[in-house]
Amino acid sequence: MYYYRRIKDLREDNDMKQKEVAAVLGIDQRVYSNYETGKREIPTHLLIKLAKLYDVSTDYLLGLTDKAQQK
């Protein structure tokens, strides 16, 4: 099981619904929900889209750093 707590936090901080984020990613809401809950691993190309959407680094999304943006 994978854990991507930050993608849920960022979505909620940006007042977005799962359906809206899924539309940006071009996927079904149920698939996106599985990413948030850790039931599925996020493919790299979608991880990059999420990082661009929220203007954060992929390392931040993955929990590898606490700095949201790279300098």
N, C-alpha and C positions, 0 to 999 in steps of 0.2 A: 504494500500500500504506500502511496506517495502522499505527501502533505504539502499543500500549497496555501497556507493560511493567508499569505499576503495578497493573493489575487482576490480573495473574498473581501478582505479589509479595504483594498484599494477600490474595488467596485462599490462597496457601501459608502466609502468616503466621497466618491464621485456621484453619489445618488443615482446609480445605474442599477437596472434589473438584470438578472442573468440573461433574459431574452435579448436585451439590448447589446450586451457584450457578445453574446453568441452571434448576433447579426453582423457585428463588426468583424468577427473572426470568420464568418461564413460557415458556421456549423449550427447544429440543432441545440436548443437550450438544454436538453437532457444530457448531451455529450459534455457541454460546458459544466453542468452541475457535477458530473462525474470527475472533472478536473478539480473543482473546488473541494470536493469531499475526499479526494485522493484515491478514488476508485480506478482512475485511469491516469497514465502518465501523459503530460502535455508534450505534444510534438514540438520540436525545436522551432519550426516556422511559426507556430501559433504563440509560442513563448515570446518570440521576437515581436510579433504583432501586439501582444499585451504590453510589452515593455514600451513600445512606441505609443500606444494608446494612453498609458499612464505617465509617460515621460520619466521612466525609471530604468535602471539597468537590469539585465537578465539575472545577474548575480543577486540583486536585491530580491527579485521575485522568487529565486530559489533558496533564499535564506543564507547565502554565502557571505553576505555583508549586510551591515545595518545602514550603510550609506545608500540612499535611494538613487542618487545620480553619481556617475563617475566623473572625475575631473580630469 
